[in-house]
Amino acid sequence: MRTLSVTENRILMAQARDSLKGKWGLAIGAFVVYVLFFVAIEWIPVIGWLISFLVSGSMSIGFAIFSLSLSRKQEAKWDQIFYGFQKFGIGLGAFALQFLFIILWSILLIIPGIIAAYSYAMTYYIIAENDSIGPLEAISKSKEMMYGNKWKSFCLTFRFLGWILLCILTFGIGVLFVGPYMAVSFVQFYDDLKPKASIANKGPSVDVNDDAIAVNPTIVDDQEEGNTVIGTSSIYLEFLNGSLSGQRIMVFKDTTIGRSSENDIALSEKTISASHCRIKVVNDEFVIEDLNSTNGTFIDGQKISKQNIAQGNELQLSSIKIKVH
């Protein structure tokens, strides 16, 4: 089924900057290690190119793991860029197949080769999150996710053109910032598609309900979109259990939560009411309102009908626990 990225690219980039707050040093350090690793390999006489070919897939998986952790505000460590070697065979297979396919498409014309490259762009994120998937299946999943989204992905790349020109003017120093910025922005693009795509996630994160729609975050000026209020601040909802366990969803506008797929955040648990609760933005503060749910809405153990929420609160919708950040 065709699924489209609905979040504007400028918002994806704003989300990336928000994820990188306080983590720029770590992001730049890991990026430098990643680049120097390949530079060192290229200096190996005669077989440097072969070693680079053999490890590129594993390093791409590792950098995907690191970027995913940064983007989702999870614990990120610079040595995660080497975690991909735990999936060496899959990484090598994925890189070799992509290399072969792109070459074959490029034989026709350069444009088909570029289109193919964008089709495979989600491959390493998929492998990073799935311990049982094979290289060809990961590529197929990437093609499924990118169907109808390749142009938007290209436009996201194009938005970095000015930053790339700045790198040239700064004699390459700017790439230390642009590299991590681009990487996390493309993770945001991936996560914008992931909840709506049919990926069987059996890796570190728990599978997301197919009906769940991510609430796309950003920090924007006060405005109204119809009856939906958008504020200048945002919160993260970290799901501690249930169908969205391990997921962090950033909320910046009026948001509904419930079992129905028509909600902004859909949960599959039967104890959740079809329209369970709503988070409203009121003067840049967040208010949660129970919508006459069967099993109630709680803040820090207290049942509520309507109450302000803030970072540090723990919400409970029936049996589902959510930490507010």
C-alpha positions in Angstrom: 0.0 0.0 0.0 1.3 3.5 -0.9 2.3 5.5 2.2 3.4 9.1 2.0 5.5 11.3 4.2 3.1 14.1 5.2 5.5 16.2 7.3 7.1 19.1 5.6 10.8 18.8 5.1 11.5 22.1 7.0 9.7 20.5 10.0 11.8 17.3 9.7 14.9 19.5 9.8 13.5 21.4 12.8 12.9 18.1 14.6 16.5 17.1 13.8 17.9 20.3 15.3 15.8 19.7 18.4 17.1 16.1 18.7 20.7 17.4 18.4 20.4 20.0 21.1 23.1 19.3 23.7 24.4 16.5 21.6 26.3 18.3 18.9 29.7 17.4 20.4 28.8 13.7 20.4 27.4 13.8 16.9 30.4 15.6 15.5 32.8 13.3 17.3 31.1 10.2 16.0 31.0 11.6 12.5 34.7 12.4 12.6 35.5 8.9 13.7 33.3 7.5 11.0 35.0 9.5 8.3 38.6 8.9 9.6 37.9 5.2 9.6 37.3 5.2 5.9 40.2 7.6 5.2 42.6 5.2 7.1 41.3 2.3 5.1 41.9 4.1 1.8 45.5 4.6 2.7 46.1 0.8 2.9 48.1 0.0 -0.3 46.6 -2.3 -3.0 43.7 -3.7 -0.9 42.3 -0.6 0.7 39.5 -0.3 -1.8 38.5 -4.0 -1.2 38.4 -3.6 2.6 36.3 -0.4 2.1 33.9 -2.4 0.0 33.6 -5.2 2.5 33.0 -3.0 5.6 30.9 -0.2 4.0 27.6 -2.0 4.7 28.5 -2.7 8.4 29.6 0.9 9.0 26.4 2.2 7.3 24.3 0.0 9.7 26.3 1.2 12.6 26.0 4.9 11.7 22.2 4.3 11.2 22.0 2.8 14.7 23.8 5.9 16.1 21.7 8.3 14.1 18.4 6.6 15.2 19.5 6.9 18.8 20.3 10.6 18.4 17.1 11.4 16.6 14.9 9.6 19.1 16.7 11.1 22.1 17.7 7.7 23.3 21.1 6.9 24.8 23.6 7.5 21.9 27.2 6.4 22.1 29.9 7.1 19.6 31.0 3.4 19.4 27.5 2.5 18.1 28.9 3.3 14.7 30.8 -0.1 14.9 27.7 -2.1 16.1 27.0 -2.9 12.4 29.8 -5.4 12.4 27.5 -7.7 14.5 25.5 -7.9 11.2 28.5 -8.1 8.9 27.1 -10.6 6.5 23.8 -8.8 6.1 25.6 -5.5 5.8 27.9 -6.8 3.1 25.0 -8.4 1.2 22.9 -5.2 1.3 25.8 -3.0 0.2 26.8 -5.4 -2.6 23.2 -5.7 -3.9 22.6 -2.0 -3.8 25.9 -1.4 -5.6 25.0 -4.0 -8.3 21.4 -2.7 -8.8 22.5 1.0 -9.0 25.2 0.1 -11.5 22.7 -1.8 -13.6 20.2 1.0 -13.5 22.9 3.6 -14.3 23.9 1.6 -17.4 20.6 2.8 -18.9 21.0 6.5 -17.9 22.3 8.3 -14.8 18.8 9.4 -13.8 17.5 5.8 -13.2 20.6 5.1 -11.1 19.9 8.1 -8.9 16.2 7.0 -8.6 17.4 3.6 -7.6 19.7 5.0 -4.9 16.8 6.9 -3.4 14.6 3.8 -3.5 17.2 2.0 -1.3 17.8 4.9 1.1 15.9 3.3 4.1 17.7 -0.1 3.8 20.2 0.4 6.7 17.7 1.9 9.1 15.5 -1.2 8.5 18.4 -3.6 9.1 19.4 -1.6 12.2 16.0 -2.2 13.7 15.4 -5.8 12.6 17.6 -8.6 13.7 16.1 -11.3 11.5 15.7 -9.5 8.1 17.8 -10.4 5.1 19.6 -7.9 2.8 17.2 -8.4 -0.2 14.1 -8.2 2.0 15.4 -5.0 3.6 16.0 -3.5 0.2 12.4 -4.5 -0.8 11.1 -2.9 2.4 13.0 0.3 1.6 11.5 0.4 -1.9 8.0 -0.1 -0.4 8.6 2.8 2.0 10.1 5.1 -0.7 7.3 4.5 -3.2 5.9 7.9 -3.9 8.4 9.5 -1.5 11.6 9.6 -3.6 10.9 13.2 -4.8 10.3 14.4 -1.3 13.5 12.8 -0.2 15.4 14.4 -3.0 13.9 17.8 -2.0 15.1 17.2 1.6 18.6 16.6 0.2 18.3 19.8 -1.9 17.5 21.8 1.2 21.0 21.2 2.4 22.5 22.7 -0.8 23.2 26.0 0.9 24.8 24.2 3.9 27.0 22.2 1.5 28.1 25.5 -0.2 29.0 26.8 3.3 31.2 23.7 3.8 33.1 24.7 0.7 33.5 28.3 1.9 34.8 27.0 5.3 37.3 24.7 3.6 35.4 21.6 4.7 35.0 22.5 8.4 31.2 23.0 7.9 30.8 19.4 7.0 31.4 18.5 10.7 28.0 20.1 11.4 26.2 19.3 8.1 27.0 15.6 8.2 25.2 14.9 11.5 22.4 17.4 10.7 21.6 15.6 7.4 21.9 12.2 9.0 19.4 13.0 11.8 17.1 14.8 9.3 16.9 11.6 7.2 16.1 9.5 10.4 13.2 11.9 11.0 12.1 11.3 7.4 12.4 7.5 8.0 10.4 7.8 11.3 7.7 9.8 9.5 7.2 6.8 7.2 7.9 4.0 9.6 4.6 3.9 11.6 2.6 3.7 8.4 4.7 1.2 6.6 4.5 -2.6 6.9 7.9 -3.3 8.6 8.0 -6.2 10.9 10.3 -4.6 13.5 11.9 -7.4 15.5 14.9 -5.5 16.6 15.6 -3.3 19.7 12.4 -1.3 19.4 8.9 -2.9 19.7 6.7 -3.1 16.7 4.4 -0.1 16.1 0.7 -0.6 15.4 0.1 -0.3 11.7 -2.8 2.1 12.3 -0.8 4.5 14.5 0.1 7.8 12.9 3.1 9.7 14.3 2.3 13.2 15.6 4.8 15.2 13.7 6.6 17.7 15.9 8.2 21.0 15.4 8.6 24.4 17.1 6.7 27.0 15.1 5.0 30.3 15.6 1.5 30.5 17.3 -1.1 29.9 14.6 -4.3 28.0 14.0 -4.9 25.3 11.4 -8.7 25.1 11.3 -9.7 24.1 14.8 -6.3 22.8 15.7 -4.0 24.9 17.8 -0.3 24.9 17.2 2.0 26.3 19.9 5.6 27.4 20.2 6.6 24.5 22.6 6.5 20.8 22.5 6.5 17.7 24.7 7.6 14.1 24.1 5.3 11.2 25.1 7.4 8.1 25.8 5.4 4.9 25.8 6.6 2.6 28.6 4.5 -0.4 27.6 1.8 -1.6 25.1 1.8 -1.5 21.3 3.9 1.6 21.1 6.4 0.5 23.8 9.8 2.2 23.5 8.5 4.9 21.1 8.8 8.6 21.7 6.3 10.8 20.0 6.7 14.6 20.0 3.5 16.5 20.4 3.2 20.2 19.5 -0.5 20.6 18.6 -3.9 19.4 19.6 -3.7 15.6 19.6 -6.2 12.8 20.1 -5.3 9.3 21.5 -7.5 6.2 21.3 -8.0 2.8 19.8 -9.7 4.2 16.6 -7.3 4.6 13.6 -8.9 8.1 13.2 -6.9 9.3 16.2 -3.6 11.1 15.9 -2.0 8.4 18.0 -3.8 5.0 17.7 -3.3 2.3 20.3 -4.3 -1.3 19.7 -5.1 -2.3 23.3 -8.8 -3.3 23.8 -8.9 -1.6 27.2 -8.3 1.7 25.4 -11.5 3.5 24.4 -12.0 4.4 20.7 -11.6 8.1 21.6 -9.8 7.9 25.0 -8.3 11.4 25.6 -7.2 14.5 24.0 -4.1 16.7 24.6 -4.8 20.4 23.9 -2.5 23.3 23.5 -3.7 26.3 25.7 -1.5 29.4 25.8 1.6 27.2 25.1 0.7 24.8 27.9 -0.5 21.3 27.5 -3.8 20.1 28.9 -5.0 16.5 28.8 -8.7 15.9 28.8 -10.4 12.5 29.3 -13.1 11.9 26.6 -15.4 9.8 28.8 -13.2 6.8 28.5 -14.2 3.5 30.0 -11.0 2.9 32.0 -10.0 6.4 32.7 -7.0 8.8 32.3 -4.5 9.2 35.2 -1.7 11.6 36.0 0.8 10.4 38.5 -1.7 7.8 39.8 -4.6 10.3 40.1 -7.7 9.9 37.9 -8.5 13.2 36.1 -11.1 14.6 33.8 -9.0 17.6 32.7 -5.6 18.8 33.9 -2.4 20.4 32.8 0.6 18.2 32.1 4.3 19.0 32.1 7.6 17.3 31.8 8.1 14.7 34.5 4.5 13.6 34.7 3.5 10.0 34.2 0.3 9.4 32.3 -1.7 6.2 32.4 -4.5 5.4 29.9 -6.1 2.3 31.3 -3.0 0.0 31.6 -0.8 2.1 29.2 1.9 4.1 30.9 3.4 7.2 29.3 6.2 9.4 30.5 6.1 13.1 29.6 9.4 14.7 28.6 
